[in-house]
Amino acid sequence: MTNKLKISIVLGIMCLALTAGICVQVKTVQSSNSTVSQNYEENNLRAEVLKYKERYDNTIKEIDELDKQLDAKIDEATENNSELEEAQAQIKEGNKIIGLEEVTGPGVIITLSDSQLDPSTVFDPSTLLLHDLDIVSVINELKNTGAEAISINEQRIVSTSSIQCGGAIININGERIGSPFTIKAIGLPESLANIDRTDGYLDLLRSEPYKIGVELKKSNNITIPKYSGVINFKYAKSVE
């Protein structure tokens, strides 16, 4: 084999090795750029969500402040006028009943949390999670035992409230809420506490195979916020 042929073969091998190295480097750079781009997009999306949440929270605070100012003006206008004072009292009582007024009183606080069991130990892992049906069942039992006002993680439950599963979370009044769920109910504590009875729904949740976390305690000082949304009846009309 001549020296020229040997040199050609060596150069060919070097060119192939160099080409392969360049290809690997290009793919590595592309993969790195893709990861950086994905992280950049995720960070931007996270920042946008936080920005809109901050705007929402600020708007709610502004609405609460305006409500306080409006109440103060109404109290001032109705002062020393018995008819207007009576009308204002009726409006406040109506708002309290339908959930548009913050209320306080005795009752119970129930905390529900997803099971801590290993999902691999059960046939259906979804049984270890709380679902909308579970929350609705507990709310219905509280209503049946005399609850006058109910909230879930500070979301007031009213006649138009929606409770729907959304994967690992539950949508309540349009808000995404995850475990644990803190349910507050105002009423006679002894009566409300009866929902934690043998063969009741809370007893079912904490039993096998679910092992859902359940805690109930009585309290003489529970505050439940007013409903922050708008109650709009489209079809129900007053009878003339």
C-alpha positions in Angstrom: 0.0 0.0 0.0 1.4 3.3 -1.0 1.9 6.2 1.4 -0.6 8.3 -0.6 -3.3 5.6 -0.1 -2.5 5.3 3.6 -2.8 9.1 4.0 -6.1 9.1 2.1 -7.6 6.3 4.3 -6.5 8.1 7.5 -7.9 11.4 6.2 -11.2 9.7 5.3 -11.5 8.1 8.8 -10.7 11.5 10.4 -13.4 13.2 8.2 -16.0 10.6 9.2 -15.1 11.0 12.9 -15.3 14.8 12.6 -18.6 14.6 10.8 -20.1 12.3 13.5 -18.8 14.6 16.2 -20.4 17.6 14.6 -23.7 15.8 14.2 -23.7 14.7 17.9 -22.9 18.3 19.0 -25.6 19.8 16.8 -28.2 17.4 18.2 -27.0 18.2 21.8 -27.3 21.9 21.1 -30.7 21.5 19.6 -31.9 19.4 22.5 -30.5 21.9 25.0 -32.1 24.8 23.1 -35.4 22.9 23.1 -35.2 22.4 26.9 -34.3 26.0 27.5 -37.2 27.1 25.2 -39.7 24.9 27.0 -38.5 26.1 30.4 -38.8 29.7 29.2 -42.3 29.1 28.0 -43.3 27.4 31.2 -41.8 30.3 33.3 -43.7 32.8 31.2 -46.9 30.9 31.6 -46.4 30.7 35.3 -45.7 34.4 35.5 -48.9 35.2 33.5 -51.0 33.0 35.8 -49.5 34.7 38.9 -50.1 38.1 37.4 -53.8 37.4 36.7 -54.2 35.8 40.1 -52.8 39.0 41.7 -55.2 41.1 39.6 -58.1 38.9 40.7 -57.1 39.2 44.4 -56.7 42.9 44.1 -60.1 43.2 42.4 -61.8 41.2 45.1 -60.2 43.5 47.7 -61.4 46.6 45.9 -65.0 45.2 45.7 -64.9 44.4 49.4 -63.8 48.0 50.1 -66.5 49.4 47.9 -69.1 47.2 49.6 -68.0 48.6 53.0 -68.2 52.1 51.7 -71.7 51.4 50.2 -72.9 49.9 53.5 -71.6 52.9 55.4 -73.5 55.3 53.0 -76.7 53.2 53.3 -76.4 53.3 57.1 -75.9 57.0 57.1 -78.9 57.5 54.7 -81.3 55.3 56.7 -80.3 56.8 60.1 -83.3 58.2 62.0 -85.7 56.9 59.4 -87.5 53.8 60.8 -89.0 52.7 57.4 -85.7 52.8 55.6 -83.9 51.1 58.6 -86.5 48.3 58.5 -86.1 47.9 54.8 -82.3 47.8 55.2 -82.6 45.2 57.9 -84.7 43.0 55.6 -82.2 43.3 52.8 -79.3 42.3 55.2 -81.4 39.4 56.4 -82.1 38.3 52.9 -78.4 38.6 51.9 -77.4 36.5 54.9 -79.8 33.8 53.9 -78.7 33.6 50.2 -75.0 33.9 51.1 -74.2 37.5 50.2 -73.3 38.4 53.8 -70.4 37.3 55.9 -71.7 35.4 58.9 -70.3 34.1 62.2 -71.5 31.7 64.8 -71.0 28.2 66.4 -70.8 25.0 64.3 -68.3 22.4 63.1 -65.1 22.3 61.0 -64.5 19.2 59.0 -61.1 18.5 57.3 -61.0 15.9 54.5 -57.7 14.8 52.9 -56.7 12.2 50.3 -55.7 8.8 51.6 -52.0 8.3 52.5 -52.1 4.7 51.4 -49.7 3.5 48.8 -51.6 3.5 45.4 -49.8 0.3 44.4 -51.6 -1.6 47.3 -55.1 -1.1 45.9 -56.8 -2.2 42.7 -58.2 1.3 41.8 -55.9 4.2 43.0 -58.7 6.7 42.3 -60.5 5.3 45.4 -57.8 6.9 47.5 -58.7 10.4 46.3 -61.6 12.7 47.3 -64.1 13.3 44.5 -66.9 15.8 43.9 -69.5 13.2 45.0 -67.7 12.8 48.3 -67.8 16.6 48.9 -71.5 16.9 47.8 -72.5 14.0 50.1 -70.9 15.6 53.1 -72.5 19.0 52.2 -75.9 17.4 51.9 -75.6 15.7 55.3 -74.7 19.0 56.9 -77.7 20.6 55.3 -79.9 17.8 56.6 -78.6 18.3 60.1 -79.4 22.0 60.1 -76.4 23.8 58.7 -77.3 27.5 58.1 -74.1 28.5 56.2 -71.4 26.4 54.7 -68.0 27.1 53.0 -65.3 24.9 51.5 -61.8 26.3 51.6 -63.3 29.8 52.1 -65.7 29.3 49.1 -69.3 30.1 50.3 -71.8 27.4 49.2 -75.0 29.0 47.8 -77.9 27.6 45.8 -76.1 28.1 42.5 -72.7 26.7 43.6 -71.1 24.1 41.4 -68.9 21.3 42.7 -67.2 19.4 39.9 -64.2 17.0 39.6 -61.3 18.3 37.5 -58.7 15.6 37.7 -56.7 15.7 41.0 -58.5 18.8 42.0 -62.2 19.9 42.5 -63.7 23.0 41.0 -65.9 24.9 43.5 -67.6 28.1 42.4 -65.2 28.0 39.4 -62.1 27.9 41.7 -59.6 25.0 41.5 -59.2 23.5 45.0 -57.1 20.6 46.0 -56.8 18.4 49.1 -57.1 19.0 52.0 -60.7 20.4 52.0 -61.7 22.4 55.0 -65.5 22.5 55.3 -67.0 25.0 57.8 -70.7 24.8 58.8 -72.6 27.1 61.1 -75.4 25.7 63.1 -76.0 23.8 66.4 -72.7 22.0 66.9 -74.2 19.0 68.6 -76.6 18.5 65.7 -74.0 19.0 63.0 -71.6 16.7 64.7 -74.1 13.8 64.2 -72.9 13.4 60.6 -69.8 11.7 62.1 -71.8 8.7 63.2 -71.4 4.9 62.6 -72.4 4.0 59.0 -72.5 7.7 58.1 -70.7 9.1 55.1 -67.7 10.3 57.1 -67.4 6.8 58.6 -67.5 5.3 55.1 -64.7 7.6 53.9 -62.3 6.7 56.7 -63.0 2.9 56.4 -61.4 0.3 54.1 -60.4 0.5 51.3 -60.5 4.3 51.1 -58.8 5.4 54.3 -59.6 9.0 53.6 -58.4 11.5 56.2 -61.3 12.7 58.2 -61.3 15.2 61.2 -64.3 16.9 62.8 -64.2 19.4 65.6 -66.8 21.7 67.1 -66.3 25.4 67.5 -68.2 28.3 69.0 -66.6 30.9 66.8 -66.7 30.1 63.0 -66.6 32.8 60.3 -67.8 32.0 56.9 -67.2 34.6 54.1 -69.9 35.9 51.8 -70.2 34.5 48.2 -67.9 36.6 46.0 -69.6 35.8 42.7 -72.9 37.0 41.2 -76.1 35.2 41.8 -78.1 35.6 38.6 -81.5 34.0 38.1 -82.2 33.8 34.4 -85.4 31.7 34.4 -86.9 32.0 37.9 -89.3 35.0 37.9 -91.3 36.6 40.7 -95.0 35.9 40.7 -96.9 39.1 40.2 
